[in-house]
Amino acid sequence: IINTAFEALEFESGKDVIKAVSHPSLEELAMLLLRKSEWKLIIAGHTDSDGSEEFNQTLSEGRAQSAVNYIIEKGVNQDRLVAKGYGETQPLFENNTEENKANNRRVELKVIGK
């Protein structure tokens, strides 16, 4: 469920608005977190290198926070969720192809405290 939620997480281009197609998997994640009350999550946003560093930092923070907010709306206590944005500072691949850029635009999840 955790992997599916974040592999399927899609945003409007250049925005921190979660696409409706991603809602079902985020809802499943929220339900899992409600069952696993000892889990805490760090949700980390990342971007490619297109655009300014400042824009990318703000975008990554906004996307991570949007995911956190969505999960909170489904009943998970906000004390269990941390949003972090890393902008373009932690790419998985060089930003030299569209495919690599797409892979660098991501939101990652780390479970802590279980």
C-alpha positions in Angstrom: 0.0 0.0 0.0 2.8 2.4 0.9 4.7 1.8 -2.3 1.6 2.0 -4.4 0.5 5.3 -2.8 3.8 7.0 -3.7 4.4 5.4 -7.0 0.9 6.5 -8.1 1.2 10.0 -6.6 0.7 12.5 -9.4 0.6 16.3 -9.2 -0.6 19.0 -11.6 2.4 20.2 -13.7 4.5 22.8 -11.8 2.0 22.8 -8.9 1.5 21.1 -5.5 -2.1 20.1 -6.4 -2.6 16.3 -6.2 -4.3 14.8 -9.2 -7.6 13.0 -8.5 -6.2 9.8 -9.9 -3.9 9.6 -6.9 -6.7 10.0 -4.3 -7.6 6.3 -4.0 -4.1 5.2 -3.2 -3.6 8.0 -0.7 -6.9 7.0 1.0 -5.6 3.4 1.3 -2.4 4.7 2.9 -4.4 6.8 5.4 -6.5 3.7 6.3 -3.3 1.7 6.8 -2.0 4.5 9.1 -5.2 4.5 11.1 -4.7 0.8 11.7 -0.9 1.2 12.4 -1.1 3.9 15.1 2.5 3.5 16.1 3.8 4.4 12.6 5.1 7.9 11.9 6.0 9.1 8.4 8.4 11.5 6.8 7.1 12.5 3.4 9.8 14.0 1.2 9.3 16.0 -2.0 11.9 16.2 -4.8 12.1 17.9 -8.2 14.2 17.8 -11.3 16.5 20.7 -12.1 14.2 22.6 -14.5 13.3 26.0 -13.2 15.1 28.0 -10.5 16.4 26.4 -7.3 14.1 28.6 -5.3 11.0 27.5 -7.2 12.0 23.8 -7.0 12.6 24.0 -3.3 9.2 25.7 -2.7 7.5 23.2 -5.1 9.0 20.2 -3.3 8.0 21.5 0.1 4.4 22.2 -1.2 4.0 18.8 -2.7 5.2 17.0 0.4 2.8 19.2 2.5 -0.1 18.5 0.2 0.4 14.8 0.7 0.5 15.3 4.5 -2.6 17.5 4.4 -4.5 14.9 2.4 -3.7 12.2 4.9 -4.6 14.4 7.8 -8.0 15.1 6.2 -8.6 11.4 6.2 -8.2 11.3 10.0 -4.5 10.6 10.7 -3.1 12.8 13.5 -0.7 15.5 12.1 1.8 14.7 14.9 2.6 11.5 13.0 3.5 13.1 9.7 6.5 15.3 8.7 6.8 17.0 5.3 10.2 17.8 4.0 11.2 19.4 0.7 14.6 18.8 -1.0 14.0 20.6 -4.3 16.6 19.5 -6.8 19.3 18.6 -4.3 18.9 14.8 -4.2 18.4 13.6 -7.8 18.3 9.8 -8.5 19.7 10.4 -12.0 21.4 13.1 -14.0 18.8 15.6 -15.3 19.9 15.1 -18.9 16.9 13.3 -20.3 13.1 13.6 -20.0 12.9 10.1 -18.5 15.6 10.9 -15.8 13.9 14.2 -15.0 10.6 12.4 -14.6 12.2 9.9 -12.2 13.7 12.8 -10.2 10.3 14.4 -9.7 9.0 12.3 -6.9 7.6 12.1 -3.4 9.2 9.6 -1.1 8.0 8.1 2.1 9.9 6.8 5.1 8.2 5.0 8.0 9.7 5.7 11.4 8.7 4.7 14.9 7.1 1.4 14.1 
